[in-house]
């Protein structure tokens, strides 16, 4: 079967062991457990029940998770095992089930969620890079409660240079609209934990503050400020191939970050910001197959 799950539509026969553009064939995960590094309304006090999938259909040269996104670390599991992991995380007290980099496994994830959804009393979070195929997203309608996509770039030139996906800007705008269509405006429980809605993440890159502002303009053209939440990330840390790129080989300045957060406020957006101390690799999980 030719794989068409992501916008790359590479056509790899992954069912028979052929590796796709995403770098993987079968269902593969690197870690599963309670995680506290997400937005407050996702992590809460008990943690988010996070499943880190191996492989990625984007080729970001600044990726902080290269062992699992590019180097193939992880363990292949069955859909049955994925169902067990989801329910085990719920039993551990997770506020939600957080599927990280799920794009290229959306078919297997959808199958697992259909089987366990009736036993879940916590929301399901689809935590992705924003580079999503609309048909794949539609297949998840009614199974995902919270969408947590990136919106990385306004410029196709930057998207091509830094993530190998020149069509990223046009793809992500259609994707986030479909996400909103499925889950609607943000809702919260009595503990302040998100139960439905979309949080759009944007990581500001050094030297790219004007593109970041253009991203916010793009979002504002699609949504009113009450429709979604914005999470502006300051956590950029030079690593992987970015260390070889002059403009990306430094951390973000306070001026760059504040200029973008101020602009977001001027557009009326609500959401989350990060402290300067977040620019570290210490929050990156240990890839040790725990919970797999």
GIRA-V259390 format. One record per run of one state. SS is the DSSP state (helix for helix, strand for strand, loop for the rest). FROM is the first residue (numbers start at 1). TO is the last residue. Records with the same first field share a line. If there is no record, write none. Layout:
SS = FROM-TO / FROM-TO
This chain:
loop = 1-13 / 17-27 / 36-39 / 44-47 / 54-65 / 70-74 / 77-78 / 92-95 / 101-102 / 120-122 / 129-133 / 139-145 / 151-155 / 164-167 / 184-186 / 189-193 / 204-208 / 223-228 / 234-239 / 245-245 / 249-253 / 267-270 / 273-275 / 279-292
helix = 14-16 / 40-43 / 66-69 / 79-91 / 103-119 / 134-138 / 156-163 / 168-183 / 209-222 / 240-244 / 246-248 / 254-266 / 276-278
strand = 28-35 / 48-53 / 75-76 / 96-100 / 123-128 / 146-150 / 187-188 / 194-203 / 229-233 / 271-272
